[in-house]
Each structure stands twice: as C-alpha cells, then as structure tokens.
Amino acid sequence: MPPRISVPIKARLPSTLRVNASHPSVTKSLGRLSREALLSLALDWLDEYAIQNAVPYLLPEGDEEDEDMDDLYPPCRSVSELRQLYVNMRQLKGSKRDVVSRITEGDWRHGLTLFQLAMADFAYLDEHQTSQRWSSYQILPLQPPTRSTEEEDEEVLKVDKESLRVPRFHPATFLQQLQDQILPDVKAHYHFHRTANLPVLLLRIFVVHSGVNDSNALHTKSSGQEEASFDGSKTVYLAFPDGAPAIYVSRPTATGGTVPGDSKSLQTLIVEGVPKALSRARERYTLKSTNLQSRNLWALLDKRGSGRTNAAGGGWSIYVNEKEQKTPLDSALTLPPPSKDDSKGRKREWPMSQAQQEEKRAKVIAEARFGDSSTMDDGRGVERVEVVLQDPFPQQDLTGDLEEDVDGGSGDNPRRRSKVDTVLLQAQSTLDDEAADTTTSSTWTPPVKIAFTGSHVFAGIRQLVEAGMVDGERMPGWMTGEEGVTMGVVRHGRIRGFKGSGL
Amino acid sequence: MSTEAERLDEEIAALKADVSKARQQLAVETSTIVATAAGQTLLANDATLRTYAEKQAAHLQQNYHRIVTPVTSFKVIDPDPHAVDGGHVLALRFEAMTHGRYLHQYYVMLNRPYPHSKYLRVHRHTIPPAIPLAGFAARYLPSPKPDSETPPQQDLDRFARAVRREVARYHSRLGVMADLKRTLFGRHQEGGPVADDVVEVNMADLEAKQIALTWADGRIGRLVMDDNGQVTKMVVQGAEGRDWELEREVLASDDSTMEDVVRQLQQYAAREG
C-alpha cells in the first residue's frame, strides 16, 4: 500500500467522502430514526439524483459464483434490485434495528458518505422539528466604507439605518463565499435541504477540525488513530426563511465526544462568517441578534418571517387578520357580532351571576389583549421566555410616573445580548449609574429575573387571563408576546429598546 | 348508525351555512335601508335604531375616505397599561389594490415615546419585510437629538408617501408576476409544453424584483425588474452555457416592459415549436 499523502487545502469536504459504517456517530444518527423514515431515506439514497453520492455495495461483476455463504446480507446485483428490496421491506413488519444493520452491515458496509449522513440528519429534523434550538438574527445593511485605503480594516462600519436595500440570498453564491470565510484548519461539509411544510431553506454545516479534506480528515481504516478528529466535529444548522431578511442559527451539537466551550466559538464563527458571505461588492451586511430563541421554527417565522405578523403581535394581530379586513366597498356595518353568546343569552332564563359576568369579561379582555394570537393550537409557541425587571419595587400606585424619563433604551445602549445572565450582570452595573436618574435614589430596585417555560408560553398566559388568574387589564404588554422577544430587560413596564416595532 | 350520524352532521352543517348566509343578507339589507333618506326618517323616533343609523353613517363616511385616499389615519389606544403617552397611537392605513380590487390593508402604528417631545416613532406595523420600512423611518422619522444644535426634522407626510409608493410598487410587481404566469402557462394547455415553453415562474427575491424562469428543456433564466417594473436584465443559462440568442431576442430594447418580454417569449416558443 503506497503511503497516502494528505495536503492541507481550503476546499470543502466532498459529499462522497465515506465514514466508516461502524463509527458510533453513524449508528447514532441512523438509530434515532424511525423504521419508516429509515426505509424512505434508503430509497432516497438510491434515487437517481442521489445515487452518485451514496453508492451502495453491490456484487462485483463477474463475481457471481463466489457468493459468501456466511454473509448475512448478500449484496444485490443492481441498484434497481436493491431499490425493490427496500420497497418490499416497507410492506413487511420488522424492527428498525433490522434496517439499521442492513444498511451498515449490508448495503453500505463500505461506509456511509457525508451526503448520506446529512440526509439522515435532515430526516431526523423532519421527524422532530423541535429538536434544534434556533436563535434568530436580523440581516442589516452596513454603511459603505468611507476610506478606500488600507486602513479600511480598522474602520468599524456602522449599520446603515437609512438604507432601502433589502438583502437578497442566493444559496450557491452564499456557500462559495462562506467557504472562503472558513479558516483552513476547519473542514466543513454543506448540505442544503428544504422541508416540505416549512418555508425555510435549511443548510447543515458539518465541521471537522482538520487541515486535509480527504478521508484522512475523518479516520484512517488501518490505524484508527485519527478517529479523534472526527469526534471533535460539530453540526450546525442555518435556516433561511423565504422572503425575510433574517437567518436562524441552531446551537451547534457535537457529533462524537463533547468538546466543552467549543460549540460557542463555532456559533460565533458562523455569526461572523455569514454576513460576509451574504455581502457583495458595495453591499455589506451584518447580523444582529433579535433576542428571540425557540425550538419552534414557526414561532420564529411568525416574528421574523416574511409575513405581516412580525411587528404586530398580541392585540395588534387583529390588524393582520384577513377576515377582519374589510374593503371600503363593503357598506355593511359589522357590529360586535350577534354571536353565539347573544343567542344563548336570550335562551337563558336567569340573569348571569357575578362569577359568570366576570368570566365573560375576562374572556373579552383576553381577546382585546391577545387578539387572534397565542391560542393553544396555533403552533407558534415559544417554550421559554426570560425577562429581567429593572423597575423599582412598587411602593405606591405604579401608574403615576410612566411618562417620565422614558429614555435609556432608545439611545446608543448596546442592544445585543446573548444571554439573560449577562444581561442581568449588565443590569446590575448600569443600576448604579442610573440610580440617580430614577425618581429617588432610595427606591428599592431588586434585580428580578422571571422565566416562563412551557409548551406555548404566551398561550398559557392567555389562558391564565381567561381564567381570571391574571388581571388582563393591568398585565404589562410584554406578557402578550407582542414585543417579539424571548429575552429582554423590562423598564417602566416595557421591554427596553422598542423591540415590538421590529425595526 | 354512522350513516345516520353523518347525515345529521351534514344537515347541521347545511343549516349553519344557511344561518350565516341569512345573517349576511340581513346585515346588507339593514345597512342599505338605514343608509337611505327614507329609512332615516322612519328611524328618527327609535333611540336604539338611531344610534345604529349614526354608526352606519360614520362607517359609510369612513369608507368614502378610504376610497378616495389610499392612505388614511385613525387613532387607537394601546391596550398595554404601561404604554407611552397614555397609550395614544396614531395609525396609518395603506390600501393595496390592483385591477379595481382591494387586496390588503397595511397598517403602521406610531406613538410618541420620547420624553418632552412630540416626535413620532413606529410602534407596530404590518408591513412585510419586502418593503424597507426601517429605512423610511430612519429617513423621515428620525429620533430627536436633544443635545444637537440642528435637531432632525420629522416629516410624516413624506414618510406616508414613501411607504405607500413602495407598497403599491410591490403589489404591482407581484401582479406582473401573476400575469406572467397566467399568460405563459395559458397557451400550452393543449398537447403539453414544447421545449421552448416556459414551465415555471418563480419569485427569486423577497422584493419581487427578480423572476426565475425555467424552460421545458431545462434552461433556467432570470429577469430583473427595476423599481418601475421595466425589465432591465435577463440571463438565460442552458446546458451548454449562456443562451445569448434567446436573451437578445427577448430583451430587444433597453426599456422593455414585462408585456414586451411575454410577447417575445411567446413568439420564440411558437416559432420553433
């Protein structure tokens, strides 16, 4: 065997690169799929467009007598035969373990390609759409550099607030540019995927820390020493919503062994590399965190998507609702609907009791505060909302001094906050500075952090309002979800930084 | 019996449909009667009906305003108890219409969050991200700088004009794309598409300024529109590289409109096909 030489280069990892079929990461990513998904995945691999990236192990031609009797999964002679075999397996009942071992020990015993692994991961993502935790970023245009000299590097470009450009996204160009941004000691494999029921384009980036881009980057069959490098690999997903200047980045997950602290730097790398990849000559962009994180992509699409719901959450959602929009040519006046409640009221022989009236009132208030948003079955739930309260502890009636010193969030305060804890620290430090500017320095302002968790936080709050547990009239606006953030700092009863306007 | 239950369900559904239809009818007829002069004299003595008539009149007046001006304003109260400026919100309504039909209304809500200042700020809106609202807001509704010597001036009028113009353009471009689809797909109904027919038309960017075309033989192309709907650029890529011939033929002049492009595309397909 001639010595294999690997030259460090900057190219991406090819899709056809094979990973040993017995590698734990292969069994892991196949093992978490259902039997049904595995079979359709295998059929996808054998599909015409994918086959060159997922060549199965077939019986070598002219080798027909030499069949190994011990072989549990005798290889097929042709792709179509194999395809038929998997179609037949669909009809049969069996465990998913059979399918996994059929794939890893039979038809792809010589290894699975990176392409196949990427497809397997996307099959899992399709099945478990909430398996990733996404952070949403806004794409903002930058001002063109003023100096064209070499000092340019030092110039920090500002966000061009007056720009009327809307960033455009072209997957192929983007990938090329992103590859240029990635350091030569990082090897990555990219795979685009479109999920049937989500208006996003997903990009999976599989990163290996290695200088070479052949199979040496992943493992060597003879020694197995370099498997460690594969263990340091990371998978990160980017989601590009259709028709929205936003990008959702998932939290990187380690495929093999965990390397603590590393995944964060990868995300930072992505957040720095992506805007450069989006930029073109004379058109530069930057990413800005929107303090919105969720496992539910629909929740992100609702607040940072292509629709009209982005900056009209909570009670403002009635202005989005198509049904309530009336053309001026419709002369009929819609009064508060002669609805079911009324007809019931007529039938009812006794007047409503106090409790019933309160219940009805709570429902009406919930309707006013939440509009059509935040219902239990809208599928746009966020699972965690964290806020830090910076308001002084209420000693008297709070409603008095609302209009005063509203400033603070509007100016040049840094709005980018990655974690609530850092926000909390920051809040404590700024508290000392701003102690004088609040009403009296003796006002006690305890740092309070509130976290709501659940399957659909804002629908839960709405239910509490409907049940009368939360006073819907005195409830602050951020509890309706209209600010469009899952992390924030509350001052004067509002999330700082005018988050709800979406600008 | 399941069939019996199904039959009853159908009957209930049909009856419910009847009821909602009748309600609609009632609403239309009531508003018509109340709006007439004769109706109003008849109602003059009934207190409840008179308030209804007043509401109806106000509604009609609002409709007239909305018909004659594409941007109308109204006031809303922010339900948030901590809202700035006592919850006073000024809302702008932008009408989007094409072909004599009202399609959508877009709203921009403005409030006054700055202390001791009457400057406005966008509070909520329903403008899609294809329209650079943030840019317009920064240009025409800048935030006040109390310390600077030349305070920036806000111009709500220009803001509303700019947003309306952009909304109208966006809808026109969407309309052009729909027309393109309709005319290009309309003709190859009989006998399936030939090689030179366009089989797919897609929006290629979020502003609807670029259109991706796919031909039946696998060629792909891009059309680029400018703000005013003129087609400025066209690229066609086939299996053997750029299809210069088609590009030249379709984009004959510098200021082709989409109608010209469609005509050329149809001629091209008809000639060879």
Boltz contact constraints between the chains, C-beta under 6 A:
constraints:
  - contact:
      token1: [A, 161]
      token2: [B, 138]
      max_distance: 6.0
  - contact:
      token1: [A, 162]
      token2: [B, 135]
      max_distance: 6.0
  - contact:
      token1: [A, 162]
      token2: [B, 138]
      max_distance: 6.0
  - contact:
      token1: [A, 162]
      token2: [B, 139]
      max_distance: 6.0
  - contact:
      token1: [A, 163]
      token2: [B, 135]
      max_distance: 6.0
  - contact:
      token1: [A, 164]
      token2: [B, 132]
      max_distance: 6.0
  - contact:
      token1: [A, 164]
      token2: [B, 135]
      max_distance: 6.0
  - contact:
      token1: [A, 166]
      token2: [B, 132]
      max_distance: 6.0
  - contact:
      token1: [A, 166]
      token2: [B, 207]
      max_distance: 6.0
  - contact:
      token1: [A, 168]
      token2: [B, 205]
      max_distance: 6.0
  - contact:
      token1: [A, 243]
      token2: [B, 206]
      max_distance: 6.0
  - contact:
      token1: [A, 244]
      token2: [B, 129]
      max_distance: 6.0
  - contact:
      token1: [A, 245]
      token2: [B, 129]
      max_distance: 6.0
  - contact:
      token1: [A, 308]
      token2: [B, 126]
      max_distance: 6.0
  - contact:
      token1: [A, 308]
      token2: [B, 128]
      max_distance: 6.0
  - contact:
      token1: [A, 311]
      token2: [B, 124]
      max_distance: 6.0
  - contact:
      token1: [A, 311]
      token2: [B, 125]
      max_distance: 6.0
  - contact:
      token1: [A, 312]
      token2: [B, 124]
      max_distance: 6.0
  - contact:
      token1: [A, 312]
      token2: [B, 126]
      max_distance: 6.0
  - contact:
      token1: [A, 315]
      token2: [B, 79]
      max_distance: 6.0
  - contact:
      token1: [A, 316]
      token2: [B, 124]
      max_distance: 6.0
  - contact:
      token1: [A, 319]
      token2: [B, 107]
      max_distance: 6.0
  - contact:
      token1: [A, 319]
      token2: [B, 126]
      max_distance: 6.0
  - contact:
      token1: [A, 320]
      token2: [B, 126]
      max_distance: 6.0
  - contact:
      token1: [A, 325]
      token2: [B, 105]
      max_distance: 6.0
  - contact:
      token1: [A, 327]
      token2: [B, 102]
      max_distance: 6.0
  - contact:
      token1: [A, 328]
      token2: [B, 63]
      max_distance: 6.0
  - contact:
      token1: [A, 328]
      token2: [B, 66]
      max_distance: 6.0
  - contact:
      token1: [A, 328]
      token2: [B, 67]
      max_distance: 6.0
  - contact:
      token1: [A, 331]
      token2: [B, 31]
      max_distance: 6.0
  - contact:
      token1: [A, 332]
      token2: [B, 27]
      max_distance: 6.0
  - contact:
      token1: [A, 332]
      token2: [B, 28]
      max_distance: 6.0
  - contact:
      token1: [A, 332]
      token2: [B, 31]
      max_distance: 6.0
  - contact:
      token1: [A, 333]
      token2: [B, 31]
      max_distance: 6.0
  - contact:
      token1: [A, 333]
      token2: [B, 56]
      max_distance: 6.0
  - contact:
      token1: [A, 333]
      token2: [B, 59]
      max_distance: 6.0
  - contact:
      token1: [A, 368]
      token2: [B, 79]
      max_distance: 6.0
  - contact:
      token1: [A, 369]
      token2: [B, 79]
      max_distance: 6.0
  - contact:
      token1: [A, 406]
      token2: [B, 84]
      max_distance: 6.0
  - contact:
      token1: [A, 406]
      token2: [B, 113]
      max_distance: 6.0
  - contact:
      token1: [A, 406]
      token2: [B, 115]
      max_distance: 6.0
  - contact:
      token1: [A, 474]
      token2: [B, 81]
      max_distance: 6.0
  - contact:
      token1: [A, 476]
      token2: [B, 82]
      max_distance: 6.0
  - contact:
      token1: [A, 477]
      token2: [B, 80]
      max_distance: 6.0
  - contact:
      token1: [A, 493]
      token2: [B, 82]
      max_distance: 6.0
  - contact:
      token1: [A, 494]
      token2: [B, 82]
      max_distance: 6.0
  - contact:
      token1: [A, 501]
      token2: [B, 122]
      max_distance: 6.0
  - contact:
      token1: [A, 501]
      token2: [B, 123]
      max_distance: 6.0
  - contact:
      token1: [A, 503]
      token2: [B, 122]
      max_distance: 6.0
  - contact:
      token1: [A, 503]
      token2: [B, 134]
      max_distance: 6.0
  - contact:
      token1: [A, 503]
      token2: [B, 137]
      max_distance: 6.0
